Amino acid sequence: MSPTPQPTVEDIEIQLLLEAVFLRYHYDFRHYARASIKRRLLQARLHFGVPTITALQERLLHDPDMMGQMLGFLTVQVSEMFRDPSYFRALREQVLPHLKTYPSLKVWIAGSSTGEEVYSMAILFKEEGLLDRTIIYATDINPHALAAAKAGIYPLDRIRKFTENHQKSGGRSSLSDYYTADYGRAVFDSSLRANVVFSDHSLVSDAVFGEMQLISCRNVMIYFDRALQDRAVGLFKDSLGRNGFLGIGSKETLRFSRHVDAFRDFVLPEKIYRRHDG
């Protein structure tokens, strides 16, 4: 048996910083995929101009205002509206016909980032006549991302891609129907978020969120280690109502989770599953 490799000084520094963040600010990144966390912390070290991860930790411990900036490095805020249009087309054509049979609906977008998927989902449900009877819960651990999501304002230079994605998703209208162009920005209509609840929620430490008919958590678990992925899948299982739907990212899987038997493939190419009680 080959000997266990010894951690480097940098590995130890990273572990200590993550423990410090947890103890000081109660954000738990200890079970995020270590390679990804290491890359982001090195970017943060360069950004703040400190020589070591230990120096970064010292500043974090003694300057509470810095933690908000650090969340921008430790959480991934990369998204676009109707990202992976085939996913939204599958929701439109195969999932929503089932959801239309419910008198009221609850949808949870876990890891909602700056809100692109929130507005995508709201537009999709509006086009299918479901938004008025749907509550959408948009959650993230980053308060700055949640604030941006609530505002619903995006640079106009991003709208062309958003519009293209919307069309490919089977959009029944023009995306321009849902926003106003203003000084180089697209301001999305407040009616889209009238039934949206924006809330701080951590998949690492918080409990079941409620009984949902649809949970969408895409490109979030890819940054977790195996144990944390398993916790998140268990949380989704317990948060879904009978025969509820779960959508995850294209590079993510339920295969290795101990909760896998609680789900059945529904639209496998788009990683959409259905809660199974059996």
PAZAPA-4460 file (N, C-alpha, C; in steps of 0.05 Angstrom, whole numbers, plus 32768, in hexadecimal, padded with zeros to 4 digits):
% residues 278
    n_x    n_y    n_z   ca_x   ca_y   ca_z    c_x    c_y    c_z   seq   type   mol
   8011   7FE8   8000   8000   8000   8000   8012   8019   8000     1      M     A
   800C   802B   7FED   801C   8043   7FEC   8016   8056   8003     2      S     A
   802A   8064   800E   8025   8076   8025   8013   808D   801D     3      P     A
   8003   8096   8030   7FF1   80AD   802C   8002   80C6   8028     4      T     A
   7FFD   80D5   8012   800D   80EC   800D   8009   8101   8023     5      P     A
   801F   810E   802B   801E   8122   803F   8013   813C   8034     6      Q     A
   8001   814A   8043   7FF7   8163   8039   800D   8178   8038     7      P     A
   800B   8189   8023   801E   819F   8021   8017   81B5   8034     8      T     A
   8029   81C7   8038   8024   81DE   8049   800C   81ED   803F     9      V     A
   8009   81F0   8025   7FF2   81FE   8019   7FD8   81EF   801F    10      E     A
   7FD8   81D4   801D   7FC1   81C5   8024   7FB8   81CA   8041    11      D     A
   7FCC   81CB   8053   7FC6   81D0   806F   7FBB   81EC   8073    12      I     A
   7FC6   8200   8065   7FBD   821B   8067   7F9F   821D   805E    13      E     A
   7F99   820F   8048   7F7E   8210   803E   7F6A   8203   8052    14      I     A
   7F72   81ED   805E   7F61   81E0   8071   7F5C   81F2   8089    15      Q     A
   7F71   8200   8092   7F6E   8212   80A9   7F5D   822A   80A2    16      L     A
   7F5F   8234   808A   7F4F   824B   8082   7F32   8243   8081    17      L     A
   7F2C   822C   8076   7F0F   8223   8074   7F04   821F   8090    18      L     A
   7F14   8214   80A2   7F0B   8211   80BE   7F06   822C   80CA    19      E     A
   7F17   823F   80C5   7F15   825A   80D0   7EFB   8268   80C6    20      A     A
   7EF6   8265   80AC   7EDE   8271   80A0   7EC5   8265   80AD    21      V     A
   7EC5   824A   80B1   7EAE   823D   80BD   7EAA   8247   80DA    22      F     A
   7EBF   8248   80EA   7EBD   824F   8106   7EB6   826D   8109    23      L     A
   7EC1   827E   80F8   7EBD   829B   80FB   7EA3   82A4   80EE    24      R     A
   7E9D   829A   80D6   7E86   82A5   80C7   7E70   8290   80C1    25      Y     A
   7E75   8277   80C8   7E61   8261   80C5   7E5A   825A   80A8    26      H     A
   7E6C   8261   8096   7E6B   8257   807B   7E7D   823E   8079    27      Y     A
   7E71   8228   8070   7E7F   820F   8071   7E87   8206   8054    28      D     A
   7EA1   820A   804E   7EAB   8202   8034   7EBE   81EA   8037    29      F     A
   7EBD   81DD   804F   7ED1   81C8   8055   7ECD   81AF   8044    30      R     A
   7EB5   81AB   8039   7EB0   8193   8028   7EAC   819A   800B    31      H     A
   7EB5   81B2   8003   7EB5   81B8   7FE7   7ECD   81AA   7FDA    32      Y     A
   7ECB   81A4   7FC0   7EE1   8197   7FB2   7EFA   81A7   7FB6    33      A     A
   7F0F   819A   7FC0   7F27   81A8   7FC9   7F36   81B5   7FB2    34      R     A
   7F37   81A9   7F9B   7F46   81B5   7F84   7F39   81CF   7F7C    35      A     A
   7F1F   81D0   7F7C   7F10   81E8   7F74   7F15   81FE   7F89    36      S     A
   7F12   81F7   7FA3   7F16   820A   7FB8   7F33   8215   7FB8    37      I     A
   7F46   8204   7FB3   7F62   820D   7FB2   7F66   8221   7F9C    38      K     A
   7F5B   821B   7F85   7F5E   822E   7F6E   7F51   8249   7F75    39      R     A
   7F3A   8249   7F82   7F2D   8262   7F88   7F3B   8272   7F9E    40      R     A
   7F46   8263   7FB1   7F55   8271   7FC6   7F6F   827D   7FBC    41      L     A
   7F7C   8270   7FA9   7F94   827C   7F9D   7F8D   8295   7F8D    42      L     A
   7F75   8295   7F80   7F6C   82AD   7F72   7F67   82C3   7F86    43      Q     A
   7F5B   82BC   7F9D   7F55   82D0   7FB2   7F6F   82DB   7FBE    44      A     A
   7F83   82CA   7FC2   7F9D   82D3   7FCC   7FAA   82E8   7FBA    45      R     A
   7FA9   82E3   7FA0   7FB4   82F6   7F8D   7FA3   8310   7F8D    46      L     A
   7F89   830D   7F8E   7F77   8325   7F8D   7F7C   8337   7FA5    47      H     A
   7F80   832B   7FBD   7F83   833B   7FD5   7FA1   8342   7FDA    48      F     A
   7FB2   8338   7FC9   7FCF   833F   7FCB   7FDD   8336   7FE4    49      G     A
   7FD6   831E   7FED   7FE4   8312   8004   7FF6   82FB   7FFC    50      V     A
   800C   82F7   800B   801F   82E3   8001   8018   82C6   8006    51      P     A
   8006   82C0   8019   8000   82A4   801F   7FE2   82A1   8026    52      T     A
   7FD9   8289   8026   7FBE   8283   802F   7FBA   828A   804C    53      I     A
   7FCF   8286   805C   7FCE   828D   8078   7FCA   82AB   807C    54      T     A
   7FD7   82BB   806C   7FD3   82D8   806D   7FB6   82DF   8066    55      A     A
   7FAB   82D1   8052   7F8F   82D5   804A   7F7D   82CE   8062    56      L     A
   7F83   82B8   8070   7F73   82B0   8087   7F74   82C5   809D    57      Q     A
   7F8B   82D0   80A1   7F8E   82E5   80B6   7F7D   82FD   80B0    58      E     A
   7F7D   8306   8097   7F6C   831D   8090   7F4F   8316   8093    59      R     A
   7F47   82FE   808B   7F2B   82F6   808D   7F22   82F6   80AA    60      L     A
   7F33   82EC   80BC   7F2B   82EA   80D8   7F28   8306   80E5    61      L     A
   7F38   8319   80DC   7F38   8333   80EA   7F29   8349   80DA    62      H     A
   7F1F   8343   80C3   7F10   8356   80B3   7EF6   8349   80A9    63      D     A
   7EE0   834C   80B9   7EC7   833F   80B2   7EBC   8348   8097    64      P     A
   7EC2   8361   808F   7EB8   836B   8075   7EC4   835C   805D    65      D     A
   7EDB   834F   8062   7EE8   8341   804C   7EDA   8327   8045    66      M     A
   7ECA   831C   8057   7EBD   8302   8052   7EA9   8304   803B    67      M     A
   7E9B   831A   8039   7E89   831E   8023   7E97   831D   8008    68      G     A
   7EAF   8329   8007   7EBF   8328   7FEE   7EC8   830B   7FE9    69      Q     A
   7ED0   82FD   7FFE   7EDA   82E2   7FFB   7EC5   82CF   7FF0    70      M     A
   7EAB   82D4   7FF7   7E96   82C3   7FEC   7E95   82C4   7FCE    71      L     A
   7E9E   82DA   7FC3   7E9F   82DC   7FA6   7EB3   82C9   7F99    72      G     A
   7EC8   82C2   7FA9   7EDC   82AF   7FA0   7ED4   8292   7FA7    73      F     A
   7EC8   828F   7FBE   7EC3   8274   7FC8   7EA9   8267   7FBC    74      L     A
   7E97   8278   7FB2   7E80   826E   7FA4   7E81   8275   7F87    75      T     A
   7E76   8264   7F76   7E78   8267   7F59   7E5F   8276   7F50    76      V     A
   7E63   828D   7F44   7E4D   829E   7F3B   7E4D   82A0   7F1C    77      Q     A
   7E4C   828A   7F0F   7E4D   8289   7EF2   7E33   827C   7EE7    78      V     A
   7E23   828C   7ED9   7E0A   8281   7ECF   7E01   8291   7EB7    79      S     A
   7DEC   8289   7EAB   7DDE   8299   7E96   7DC2   8290   7E95    80      E     A
   7DB0   82A0   7E89   7D94   8299   7E88   7D90   8282   7E74    81      M     A
   7D7F   8270   7E7C   7D79   8258   7E6C   7D92   8249   7E64    82      F     A
   7DA5   8248   7E77   7DBE   8239   7E72   7DB8   821C   7E6D    83      R     A
   7DC4   8210   7E59   7DBE   81F6   7E4F   7DA0   81F5   7E47    84      D     A
   7D99   8202   7E31   7D7D   8205   7E29   7D6E   81EA   7E27    85      P     A
   7D7C   81D4   7E21   7D6E   81BB   7E1F   7D63   81B2   7E3A    86      S     A
   7D70   81BA   7E50   7D65   81B5   7E6B   7D4A   81C2   7E6E    87      Y     A
   7D49   81DC   7E67   7D30   81EB   7E6A   7D1A   81E1   7E57    88      F     A
   7D23   81D8   7E3F   7D0F   81CC   7E2D   7D04   81B2   7E38    89      R     A
   7D15   81A2   7E45   7D0B   8189   7E52   7CF8   8190   7E68    90      A     A
   7CFE   81A4   7E78   7CEB   81AD   7E8D   7CD0   81B5   7E80    91      L     A
   7CD2   81C5   7E6C   7CBA   81CF   7E5E   7CA8   81B9   7E53    92      R     A
   7CB5   81A6   7E45   7CA6   8192   7E35   7CA0   8179   7E45    93      E     A
   7CB0   8172   7E5A   7CAD   8158   7E67   7CA6   815A   7E85    94      Q     A
   7CB0   816F   7E92   7CAB   8172   7EAF   7C92   8183   7EB4    95      V     A
   7C90   819A   7EA8   7C7A   81AC   7EAE   7C5E   81A0   7EA8    96      L     A
   7C5B   818F   7E93   7C41   8182   7E90   7C37   8173   7EA9    97      P     A
   7C4A   8168   7EB8   7C43   815A   7ED1   7C3D   816F   7EE6    98      H     A
   7C4D   8185   7EE7   7C48   8199   7EFC   7C2E   81A8   7EF8    99      L     A
   7C25   81A9   7EE0   7C0B   81B7   7EDA   7BF4   81AA   7EE8   100      K     A
   7BF7   8192   7EF1   7BE1   8184   7EFF   7BDE   818C   7F1C   101      T     A
   7BF2   819C   7F26   7BF1   81A4   7F42   7BE3   81BF   7F45   102      Y     A
   7BD4   81C3   7F5A   7BC6   81DD   7F5F   7BDA   81F3   7F66   103      P     A
   7BF0   81EC   7F73   7C04   81FF   7F7A   7C20   81F1   7F7A   104      S     A
   7C35   8201   7F76   7C4F   81F5   7F72   7C64   8204   7F82   105      L     A
   7C78   81F4   7F8A   7C90   8200   7F97   7CA8   81F6   7F88   106      K     A
   7CBA   8209   7F81   7CD2   8203   7F72   7CE9   820E   7F82   107      V     A
   7CFE   81FE   7F85   7D16   8207   7F93   7D2E   8207   7F80   108      W     A
   7D3A   821F   7F7D   7D52   8222   7F6E   7D69   8225   7F82   109      I     A
   7D78   8210   7F86   7D8D   820F   7F9A   7DA7   8217   7F8D   110      A     A
   7DB4   822B   7F9A   7DCC   8236   7F8E   7DC5   8249   7F77   111      G     A
   7DB4   825C   7F7D   7DA7   826D   7F68   7DBA   8283   7F5E   112      S     A
   7DD1   8286   7F6B   7DE5   8299   7F61   7DD9   82B5   7F5D   113      S     A
   7DDF   82C2   7F46   7DD5   82DD   7F42   7DBA   82DE   7F34   114      T     A
   7DAD   82C7   7F32   7D90   82C7   7F2B   7D89   82C0   7F0F   115      G     A
   7D9D   82BA   7EFE   7D96   82B4   7EE2   7D83   829C   7EE0   116      E     A
   7D88   8287   7EEF   7D76   8270   7EED   7D5A   8276   7EFA   117      E     A
   7D5A   8288   7F0E   7D41   8290   7F1A   7D2E   829D   7F06   118      V     A
   7D39   82B0   7EF7   7D29   82BE   7EE3   7D22   82AB   7ECB   119      Y     A
   7D34   8299   7EC5   7D2F   8286   7EB0   7D17   8275   7EB8   120      S     A
   7D17   826B   7ED1   7D02   825A   7EDA   7CE7   8269   7EDC   121      M     A
   7CE9   8282   7EE5   7CD0   8292   7EE7   7CC4   8297   7ECB   122      A     A
   7CD5   829D   7EB7   7CCB   82A1   7E9C   7CBF   8287   7E91   123      I     A
   7CCD   8271   7E95   7CC3   8257   7E8C   7CA7   8251   7E98   124      L     A
   7CA4   8255   7EB2   7C8B   824F   7EBF   7C75   8263   7EB6   125      F     A
   7C7D   827C   7EB1   7C6A   8290   7EA7   7C60   8288   7E8B   126      K     A
   7C72   8280   7E7A   7C6A   8278   7E5F   7C58   8260   7E5E   127      E     A
   7C5B   824F   7E73   7C4B   8237   7E74   7C32   823B   7E86   128      E     A
   7C2D   8253   7E8F   7C15   8259   7E9E   7C15   8250   7EBB   129      G     A
   7C2D   824D   7EC6   7C30   8241   7EE1   7C3B   8255   7EF6   130      L     A
   7C45   826C   7EED   7C53   827D   7F00   7C41   8287   7F17   131      L     A
   7C28   828D   7F10   7C16   8299   7F25   7C11   8286   7F3C   132      D     A
   7C13   826C   7F37   7C0E   8259   7F4C   7C27   824B   7F56   133      R     A
   7C3E   8257   7F51   7C58   824C   7F59   7C67   825F   7F6B   134      T     A
   7C73   8254   7F80   7C86   8262   7F90   7CA2   8257   7F89   135      I     A
   7CB4   8268   7F82   7CCF   8260   7F7C   7CE1   8269   7F93   136      I     A
   7CF0   8256   7F9F   7D03   825C   7FB4   7D1F   825C   7FA8   137      Y     A
   7D2B   8274   7FA9   7D46   8277   7F9E   7D5A   827A   7FB5   138      A     A
   7D6C   8267   7FB8   7D7E   8267   7FCF   7D9B   8267   7FC6   139      T     A
   7DAB   8274   7FD7   7DC8   8274   7FD3   7DD5   827B   7FEE   140      D     A
   7DEF   8276   7FF1   7DFC   827D   800A   7E09   8299   8008   141      I     A
   7E0A   82A4   7FF0   7E18   82BE   7FEB   7E04   82D5   7FEB   142      N     A
   7E04   82E6   8000   7DF0   82FB   8001   7DF3   830F   7FEA   143      P     A
   7E0B   8313   7FE0   7E0E   8326   7FCA   7E02   831B   7FB0   144      H     A
   7E04   8300   7FAC   7DF7   82F4   7F95   7DD9   82F5   7F98   145      A     A
   7DCE   82F1   7FB0   7DB1   82F3   7FB4   7DA7   830F   7FAF   146      L     A
   7DB6   8323   7FB7   7DAF   833F   7FB2   7DAE   8345   7F94   147      A     A
   7DC1   833A   7F85   7DC2   833E   7F68   7DAA   8330   7F5B   148      A     A
   7DA3   8318   7F66   7D8D   8309   7F5B   7D72   8318   7F60   149      A     A
   7D6F   8324   7F77   7D57   8333   7F7D   7D54   834B   7F6B   150      K     A
   7D6B   8357   7F64   7D6A   836F   7F52   7D62   8368   7F36   151      A     A
   7D6B   8351   7F2C   7D64   8348   7F11   7D6E   835A   7EFB   152      G     A
   7D86   8364   7EFE   7D92   8376   7EEB   7DAC   8369   7EDF   153      I     A
   7DAD   8368   7EC5   7DC4   835C   7EB8   7DCE   836D   7EA1   154      Y     A
   7DE8   836D   7E9B   7DF2   837D   7E85   7DE5   8375   7E6B   155      P     A
   7DE0   8389   7E5B   7DD3   8385   7E41   7DE3   8373   7E2F   156      L     A
   7DFE   8373   7E32   7E0E   8363   7E20   7E0B   8345   7E25   157      D     A
   7DFE   833E   7E3B   7DF8   8321   7E40   7DDE   8318   7E35   158      R     A
   7DCD   832B   7E2D   7DB1   8325   7E25   7DB0   8315   7E0B   159      I     A
   7DC3   8319   7DF9   7DC2   830A   7DE0   7DC4   82EC   7DE5   160      R     A
   7DD6   82E4   7DF7   7DD9   82C8   7DFD   7DC0   82BE   7E0C   161      K     A
   7DB6   82CE   7E1F   7D9E   82C6   7E2D   7D87   82C1   7E1A   162      F     A
   7D84   82D3   7E06   7D6E   82D1   7DF3   7D71   82B9   7DE2   163      T     A
   7D89   82B3   7DD9   7D8E   829B   7DC9   7D87   8282   7DD9   164      E     A
   7D8F   8281   7DF2   7D89   826A   7E03   7D6B   8267   7E07   165      N     A
   7D5D   827D   7E0B   7D40   827D   7E0F   7D32   8271   7DF7   166      H     A
   7D3B   8279   7DDF   7D2E   826F   7DC7   7D33   8251   7DC4   167      Q     A
   7D4C   8248   7DCA   7D52   822C   7DC8   7D43   821B   7DDC   168      K     A
   7D3B   8228   7DF2   7D2D   8219   7E07   7D0F   8215   7E01   169      S     A
   7D07   8220   7DEA   7CEB   821E   7DE2   7CDA   8235   7DEB   170      G     A
   7CE7   824C   7DF0   7CD9   8264   7DF9   7CC1   826B   7DE8   171      G     A
   7CAB   8272   7DF5   7C92   8278   7DE7   7C8E   8296   7DE2   172      R     A
   7CA2   82A6   7DE8   7CA0   82C3   7DE5   7CBC   82CE   7DE0   173      S     A
   7CBE   82E8   7DDF   7CD8   82F5   7DDD   7CE3   82FB   7DF9   174      S     A
   7CFC   82F6   7DFD   7D08   82FC   7E17   7D05   831A   7E1E   175      L     A
   7D05   832A   7E09   7D03   8347   7E0D   7CE8   834F   7E19   176      S     A
   7CD4   833D   7E19   7CBB   8343   7E26   7CBE   8345   7E45   177      D     A
   7CD5   833B   7E4F   7CD8   8338   7E6C   7CEC   834B   7E79   178      Y     A
   7CF8   835C   7E69   7D0B   836F   7E74   7D09   838A   7E66   179      Y     A
   7D14   839E   7E74   7D16   83B9   7E68   7D33   83C1   7E66   180      T     A
   7D3B   83CA   7E4F   7D57   83D3   7E4B   7D5A   83EF   7E57   181      A     A
   7D70   83F2   7E67   7D73   840C   7E75   7D91   8410   7E7A   182      D     A
   7D9D   8424   7E6C   7DB9   842C   7E71   7DCC   8414   7E70   183      Y     A
   7DCA   8404   7E5B   7DDC   83ED   7E57   7DD5   83D5   7E68   184      G     A
   7DBE   83D6   7E75   7DB6   83C0   7E86   7D9B   83B5   7E7E   185      R     A
   7D96   839C   7E83   7D7B   8390   7E80   7D6F   838C   7E9C   186      A     A
   7D59   8399   7EA1   7D4C   8398   7EBB   7D33   8386   7EB8   187      V     A
   7D34   836F   7EC5   7D1E   835C   7EC1   7D06   8364   7ED2   188      F     A
   7CEF   835E   7EC7   7CD5   8367   7ED2   7CD1   835C   7EEE   189      D     A
   7CC8   836E   7F00   7CC5   8366   7F1C   7CAF   8350   7F1F   190      S     A
   7C9D   834E   7F0B   7C88   833A   7F0D   7C94   831D   7F0D   191      S     A
   7CAB   831A   7F02   7CB8   8300   7F01   7CC0   82F6   7F1C   192      L     A
   7CC6   8309   7F2E   7CCF   8301   7F49   7CBA   8306   7F5E   193      R     A
   7CA1   830C   7F56   7C8C   8310   7F69   7C87   82F8   7F7B   194      A     A
   7C8B   82E0   7F6F   7C87   82C7   7F7E   7CA1   82B9   7F84   195      N     A
   7CB7   82C8   7F85   7CD1   82BD   7F8B   7CD9   82C4   7FA7   196      V     A
   7CE2   82B0   7FB6   7CEC   82B5   7FD1   7D0B   82B1   7FD0   197      V     A
   7D1A   82C6   7FD4   7D37   82C5   7FD5   7D40   82C0   7FF1   198      F     A
   7D51   82AC   7FF5   7D58   82A5   8011   7D74   8299   8012   199      S     A
   7D81   82A0   8028   7D9B   8293   802E   7D97   8277   8037   200      D     A
   7DA5   8264   802A   7DA2   8248   8032   7DBC   8239   8029   201      H     A
   7DC6   8229   803B   7DDF   821A   8036   7DD9   81FC   8033   202      S     A
   7DE1   81F1   801D   7DDF   81D4   8019   7DF1   81C5   802C   203      L     A
   7E05   81D2   8037   7E19   81C6   8048   7E0D   81C1   8064   204      V     A
   7DFE   81D5   806E   7DF7   81D4   808B   7DD9   81D8   8091   205      S     A
   7DC9   81E2   807E   7DAD   81E7   8084   7D9C   81CF   807E   206      D     A
   7D83   81D0   8088   7D72   81B9   8088   7D5F   81B9   8070   207      A     A
   7D4C   81A7   806F   7D39   81A4   805A   7D2A   81BF   8056   208      V     A
   7D26   81C6   803D   7D1C   81E1   8037   7CFD   81E1   8034   209      F     A
   7CF1   81CB   802F   7CD3   81CB   802C   7CCC   81B4   8019   210      G     A
   7CB2   81B2   8013   7CA9   819D   8001   7CA5   81A9   7FE5   211      E     A
   7CB8   81A2   7FD4   7CB9   81AE   7FB9   7CAF   819A   7FA4   212      M     A
   7CA5   81A5   7F8E   7C9E   8195   7F77   7CB5   8194   7F62   213      Q     A
   7CC7   81A8   7F63   7CDE   81A8   7F52   7CF5   81B5   7F60   214      L     A
   7D0D   81A8   7F5F   7D25   81B4   7F6A   7D39   81B4   7F52   215      I     A
   7D45   81CC   7F4E   7D5A   81CE   7F3A   7D74   81D8   7F48   216      S     A
   7D88   81C7   7F47   7DA2   81CD   7F53   7DB7   81C5   7F3F   217      C     A
   7DBF   81D7   7F2F   7DD1   81D0   7F18   7DEC   81DD   7F1B   218      R     A
   7E01   81CD   7F17   7E1C   81D6   7F18   7E24   81E2   7F33   219      N     A
   7E19   81D6   7F48   7E20   81DD   7F63   7E2F   81C6   7F70   220      V     A
   7E23   81AE   7F6E   7E2F   8196   7F7B   7E4A   818E   7F6F   221      M     A
   7E4F   8198   7F57   7E69   8191   7F4A   7E80   819D   7F5B   222      I     A
   7E7A   81B0   7F6C   7E8F   81BD   7F7C   7E91   81B0   7F98   223      Y     A
   7E81   819C   7F9E   7E80   818F   7FB8   7E91   8175   7FB7   224      F     A
   7E9B   816D   7FCE   7EA6   8152   7FD0   7E90   813D   7FD2   225      D     A
   7E97   8124   7FD1   7E83   810F   7FD0   7E6F   810F   7FE8   226      R     A
   7E7A   8114   8000   7E69   8114   8017   7E55   812B   8017   227      A     A
   7E5D   8142   800D   7E4B   8158   800C   7E37   8155   7FF6   228      L     A
   7E3F   814A   7FDF   7E2C   8144   7FCA   7E16   8132   7FD5   229      Q     A
   7E1E   811E   7FE4   7E0B   810B   7FEF   7DF7   8119   8002   230      D     A
   7E01   812B   8012   7DF0   813A   8024   7DDC   814A   8015   231      R     A
   7DE5   8158   7FFF   7DD3   8168   7FEF   7DBE   8158   7FE2   232      A     A
   7DC5   8141   7FD7   7DB1   8130   7FCA   7D9C   8126   7FDF   233      V     A
   7DA5   8120   7FF7   7D93   8118   800C   7D80   812F   8013   234      G     A
   7D8A   8147   8013   7D7A   815E   8019   7D65   8162   8003   235      L     A
   7D6D   815F   7FEA   7D59   8161   7FD4   7D44   814C   7FD6   236      F     A
   7D4D   8134   7FDC   7D39   811D   7FDF   7D24   8124   7FF4   237      K     A
   7D2D   812E   800B   7D1B   8134   8021   7D0A   814D   801C   238      D     A
   7D13   815E   8009   7D05   8177   8003   7CF1   8174   7FEC   239      S     A
   7CF1   815D   7FDF   7CDF   8159   7FC8   7CC5   814B   7FD1   240      L     A
   7CAF   8155   7FC7   7C96   8147   7FCB   7C95   812E   7FBB   241      G     A
   7C80   811F   7FBF   7C7C   8106   7FB1   7C7D   810A   7F92   242      R     A
   7C8E   80FB   7F85   7C92   80FD   7F68   7C9D   8118   7F5E   243      N     A
   7CAA   8126   7F71   7CB6   813F   7F69   7CCF   813B   7F57   244      G     A
   7CD8   8151   7F4B   7CED   8150   7F37   7D06   815E   7F41   245      F     A
   7D1D   8152   7F39   7D37   815E   7F40   7D47   8161   7F26   246      L     A
   7D52   8179   7F22   7D64   817E   7F0B   7D80   8185   7F15   247      G     A
   7D95   8179   7F0B   7DB0   817F   7F13   7DC0   8186   7EFA   248      I     A
   7DDA   818D   7EFE   7DEB   8195   7EE9   7DF3   817F   7ED6   249      G     A
   7DFB   8187   7EBE   7E02   8173   7EA9   7E1A   8162   7EB1   250      S     A
   7E2C   816C   7EC2   7E43   815D   7ECA   7E40   8151   7EE5   251      K     A
   7E28   8151   7EF0   7E23   8146   7F0A   7E13   812C   7F08   252      E     A
   7E14   811D   7F1D   7E07   8102   7F1D   7DFC   80FB   7F39   253      T     A
   7DE7   80EB   7F39   7DDD   80E0   7F52   7DE9   80C4   7F57   254      L     A
   7DF8   80BA   7F44   7DFF   809D   7F43   7E0D   8094   7F5C   255      R     A
   7E1D   80A4   7F68   7E2D   809B   7F7F   7E21   80A3   7F9A   256      F     A
   7E09   80AE   7F99   7DFC   80B6   7FB2   7DEE   809E   7FBF   257      S     A
   7DEE   809E   7FD9   7DDF   8089   7FE7   7DC1   808D   7FE5   258      R     A
   7DB9   80A4   7FDB   7D9C   80AB   7FD7   7D93   80A5   7FBB   259      H     A
   7DA4   8099   7FAB   7D9D   8095   7F8E   7D83   8086   7F8A   260      V     A
   7D7D   8073   7F9C   7D65   8063   7F98   7D4B   8072   7F9D   261      D     A
   7D4E   808B   7FA8   7D36   809B   7FAC   7D2E   80AA   7F93   262      A     A
   7D3D   80A6   7F7D   7D38   80B5   7F64   7D36   80A1   7F4D   263      F     A
   7D27   80A9   7F39   7D26   809B   7F20   7D2D   80AE   7F09   264      R     A
   7D3B   80A4   7EF5   7D41   80B4   7EDE   7D27   80BE   7ED1   265      D     A
   7D26   80D7   7ECA   7D0F   80E2   7EBC   7D16   80EC   7EA0   266      F     A
   7D29   8100   7E9F   7D35   8108   7E86   7D53   8106   7E8A   267      V     A
   7D5D   80EE   7E87   7D79   80E9   7E8E   7D8D   80FB   7E80   268      L     A
   7D8A   8100   7E65   7D9E   8111   7E58   7DA0   812D   7E64   269      P     A
   7D8B   8136   7E70   7D8B   8151   7E7C   7D8E   8150   7E9A   270      E     A
   7D93   8138   7EA5   7D98   8134   7EC2   7D7F   813D   7ED2   271      K     A
   7D68   8135   7EC9   7D4F   813A   7ED8   7D45   8120   7EE3   272      I     A
   7D40   811F   7EFD   7D38   8107   7F0B   7D1D   810C   7F19   273      Y     A
   7D10   80F5   7F20   7CF7   80F7   7F2E   7CF8   80E8   7F48   274      R     A
   7CED   80F4   7F5D   7CED   80E8   7F78   7CDD   80CE   7F77   275      R     A
   7CE9   80B9   7F81   7CDC   809F   7F81   7CD7   8095   7F9D   276      H     A
   7CBE   808E   7FA2   7CB7   8082   7FBC   7CB1   8065   7FB8   277      D     A
   7CC4   8055   7FBF   7CC1   8038   7FBB   7CD1   8028   7FCD   278      G     A
***
